[in-house]
Amino acid sequence: MLSAADIIAYLDEMFPRSLAETWDNVGLQIGSASSPCRTVMTCLTVTEAAAAYAAEQRVDLIISHHPLIFSPLKRVTPEEAVGRVIYTLIAHRINLFVAHTNVDRAEGGLNDWLAESLGLLDIGMLDPEAEAAGYGRIGRLPSRMTLRSLAEYTAEALNIQGVTMVGREDKLVQAVAVCSGSGSHLWPAALHQGADVLITGDVKYHTAVDVLATPLAVIDAGHFGTEAMFPSRMAELLEKEAKKKQWPLRIIVYKEGAGPMVTVQKGVFDGETDL
Ligand SMILES: [Zn+2]
């Protein structure tokens, strides 16, 4: 019988835990590797909705990008969101495995998936010293376009509401650096490697001010937008492996339609409240 350990062994081979940051918390967070595994669910974050869906679908193993347990917990109670998720998972005998910065850094991991989602060509490591693993990738667009067009294209390619950009609208760009999640600290590396633009998430005001004084442009596609492909790409890998090994495994993708942050365009506020 297939066990969680079989799936975990494959994930460890693809995304060695030794690649994870020391501050990170990856690996099995809930449950036991010896549990039988018939159904796997991939997700970006184990929200309460994700946990409820997993319970409904009789999932045995969740593979999440973001750690559920990150800072040490002092208590597990249903009064807190993390506690409620833990309750749900344990009550339904669902195991939870986290693959976070090891997937960000691994070759063939999240940063490659992001670069591929944007249709970049000649994708390489952003940090030339990183060799086989590191944050960020650099590649090129099939043809030059304006920053404005790339911003619109990025929102479309990543299927998000919109993006924020730093730089002149008509700036021509072709060399593109990307970093999934919070990667704006990599902007000096992107500039140094000859990127015209860095696409990432969580860009802060002061970072934007600094970047604006350089030839580099930045597109902030959001933390969620740059990582939202995790569940489907992870599921694809598992599908392939399951086929190869003839695992009797059902694989479910939990896709959040949008992250927790919603972009609202300026409207005409007439002073009336909806209440
Ligand atoms: Zn993230």
Boltz pocket constraint, residues with backbone or C-beta under 6 A from the ligand:
constraints:
  - pocket:
      binder: B
      contacts: [[A, 66], [A, 181], [A, 182], [A, 223], [A, 227]]
      max_distance: 6.0
